[in-house]
Amino acid sequence: MSRDIVNSICAALPGATVSDPWGGGHDCWKVGGKMFAVIGAMTPAVSVKTDSIETAEMLIDAGVGQRAAYLHRSWVALPLDTDQGELRRRIRASYSIIRNALPKKVQATLGDY
C-alpha cells in the first residue's frame, strides 16, 4: 500500500481536508478541524485513532500496528503495507470517532458517508 492509496481513502471521506501543520512532508487528515489520520514524513505508516487504549494495545499486541509516536495511547500506527481492507476499516473507524465527537451543527454540514 502506498501513501497515495491512504490519501485517496482519506480524501473520499466527507469533509476531510489535508494539511502539513508541522512541515516536512506530513499528510495530516482532519474533519471539522480535528485530526483523524496522519502519515508521518519519515515513517511509512499512517496513525489512526482507536476507540480506546485497550483497542490500540490489542492491535499492537496482535502485530497489526505499533505505538503511534507523539500521540495519545489510543492512537496506533499502521504500516502502509497493511492489508487495504484493514487499513480502510481503521481509517473509517478513526474518522467516525472524530466526526461523532464534533458538535451536531458541524456534523450536519459534512454530508453522509
C-alpha positions, 0 to 999 in steps of 0.5 A: 500500500502506498501513501497515495492509496491512504490519501485517496481513502482519506480524501473520499471521506466527507469533509476531510481536508489535508494539511502539513501543520508541522512541515516536512512532508506530513499528510495530516487528515482532519474533519471539522478541524480535528485530526483523524489520520496522519502519515508521518514524513519519515515513517511509512505508516499512517496513525489512526485513532482507536476507540480506546487504549485497550483497542490500540494495545490489542492491535499492537499486541496482535502485530497489526500496528505499533505505538503511534509516536507523539500521540495519545495511547489510543492512537496506533500506527499502521504500516502502509503495507497493511492489508487495504481492507484493514487499513480502510476499516481503521481509517473509517473507524478513526474518522467516525470517532472524530466526526461523532465527537464534533458538535451536531451543527458541524456534523450536519454540514459534512454530508453522509458517508 
